[in-house]
């Protein structure tokens, strides 16, 4: 048992102070898109030289470097550096040193020395080598010092570029920009333009950034092939073999693609989501390897389910990644949404884990977790999330998944601990405040939850989970209008998600504004038509508007989608079967309705709505004793409404005129031979009905008379009861909207 | 009907059952077995030789006590057993987490279930008893157990099936529960708790005979079956001749068993033969002065007999034994009720209920107290709770009928009287109440018919 103070107080409030004092928050404030910037840095430093030749890719002319310039040498050492940075990535600098000394593979420093001993190098060349080394080893002052000397000596664009880059790496964005402008490099070098764009982004001058980078891809009208094979890009006029000049053969990420990505980022910050989206897509099409663009598309959920699938599946992997195309394809497929193509994604997962030995990769593990979450297998998902956290507690991607699991598994204390830990360690991240919000949502303190969700969305305005959570806090209080407006904001910011529309639909339906609700449900289905939860909601609409065959069709489609993909523990089943039951009840196919209700009760024996509906069926059939038993079961739920009481009253009023002992002898409950009388096969029965709609109609015709005769016994009474039927007993969608939302939070 | 040989074998089975039930931490079953064994005539016992398992229990195989467990599993199990004895149920579940050997699975899930029950009780502990009380919570562990056992339903052993049966009962899946429990008792007859659980599923005469028929097919000749059917006949108030039919052939062999004696006493009590019942209860008390079980029934009997002095003595003695037992509280409450101190009586019933929330007898009697106090709302609430725990409690149904009549809702009363009559069709009082109710509702034909039934029963 938990100490009371924990659950009732609001202990997380103390966490606010962290926000002020933490250094991470400062970093985040200075770079609103911290991650993006970091990745820029990483890329630049990984291969600083390889692309300073690419200057004449623009329409401007840059003087080609002399044949024998140090640049060639530089590109050689840069490649060595590049390898180094890959090899030692993530290790501490000390181990780097020892490793480098110990292993011959990791000795580019020795290599460098060897190179620098070559007597025929000039002083400038040697300075350049030192400059690169300093920049590589994050000796920013040394890098600046030597770069500045070099610019003074040569005034070469390349040297200016590297000085600007040194400024950039010391986060002196304005200084770098000034330098690039003063030296008039922008018209000479694309690389410089790119750096200028990054600086502007660093300064949060999004419009400036677009000015530097161009509002559109300037290379787009050119034939992509031309660009790719453009000789001068490599700064080497001698090479004529086209394939060697191809981006794929060089193995590095194309500058054009990176610029597209940076452009997209600027648009995103300007809230021009469509533009941003197309920039990111372009970045990937130009170079599949530009993962940042993919990450942005996925993280901000910009693509609708179908489009996302098509886009990711049709990227030119073979062209850009050569023999690694399979690796890239598999890894990228793991980023897809989990509504359809499950088998393909599964295969990709297997490939990544087995063929490419990436079992231990966090992203690959996270992908497994996402699959499990989509199947509502919370326990298993939780295990993986915990494993991920053990490896890297600051891997933010999987934290929302983890939070959802904790929420669903009602692990309040763990949720609290997680939120507390995140507040301590990741104060400036949206996901931290999302965790705090979820905790308050769990303990039903909606005002606080709202506050923290909005804090999360103010840190990252594209954080879908928190937007939805924000809406759910209103929905939980039956405050429909603000809930709807929260969902609408979410739908505008996150174009790839069908959930906001679905929730809007549900909100309207709860207010009995059926057509408005349906409108949004349809829109939601337009974005993703393979979500069984959504189909279930649509079926509710059809049910409410008495279009029972349509309702059935949607329910059966939902069943088909859920059949193999939803864990038996998913809360979808209960809703689905209850709704099946209600539809059949209205269609007066009572036997089928009872079967479906039994399946619903199998998932949750306490479902008072279902008990009430079963009672109603017995009531209509004149089996008062059984009806009363079921009504009383429904009444056990303190939330059960007055309808049940009225129905009981009705049944009791008609009781005196019934035979004296109007209590039916129960069936022989001791007759069951083998244990499982649960209608497993019923799923298939419904699916078969979906397959053959004609058979369904025949079925209906066949059963119609029998239900009539059942009704004729007490025709008048049956009718009067059915009036209730239209009212409150309708299949309500989960009155606790946060529960249905869970699957996606 | 049962030969000496049968009884001898039965004795050996019981001796073995003690070891097996205890191995599974089924203490109620163990206790029951010991109480039966205690009544076995001395000539079946070999008292001139020291008791060894080898010489006395040839039926016992080694796998009964130490089945194929790995050394780790065995050690874990020993540890879990000790903690179970100390009622650290959550701890047991945690220690055995992930183990799926049948015995370990059973103890783990059983502990999970009990932990869930405990938490449920604790969660409702502070709430005051009365009509304002919110609905009782559910045992949170049930769904988890159900989901774990259901996929492997067909490969479960007797004990896991018993647990599965309990869960199904709680989920109101009666047919499946019956099948699971029947299979459990067929696999292992001497788990009395499984029989008791099976018994809760039958509440009408028809169901009794349905069950008997099925049992006769499954277990041809079984002493436990007879003991069970006798008990069930008592519990669902079948005419006393049904009880005797099963008990007579056993009574001779187990004269000394305290369990059998109290069964007989209950049978007389149910058949309204209060004097005979009182004699037997007196005898039981003399032989086992410290046994609190069934003494609540005895106190009811004394209350009905109006023997306040005996009730007072009983209450005092029970307080001496353990005043914090629900039975003791109930007896004291009965005493206060008999002396007209209803407020005191209510207090003690509430105390009994605080000690055991599912003490349905106390709920019913508390309801009666509230009727005396004219607090019909509270009475209805109490009766409803009694029914929620044991829907076969005809007194609660009857009480509900009375309460509804008091607040002038004859339609409601009629339904409740019908339920009471359904449970006890051979009790003229039920038919009279039903007749009166129909009279109120101006259904004179039906009223007359009911009175005729009552008169017919009275003449028998």
Interface residues (C-beta under 8 A of the other chain):
Chain A: X1 X568 X569 X601 X602 X605 X606 X625 X628 X633 X636 X637 X638 X649 X652 X653 X655 X656 X657 X660 X661 X662 X663 X665 X666 X667 X668 X669 X670 X671 X672 X673 X674 X675 X676 X677 X678
Chain B: X122 X134 X135 X138 X147 X153 X154 X170 X171 X172 X173 X174 X175 X176 X178 X179 X180 X182 X183 X201 X202 X204 X206 X207 X210 X211 X213 X214 X388 X410 X411 X412 X414 X415 X418 X419 X421 X422 X434 X438 X441 X443 X446 X449 X450
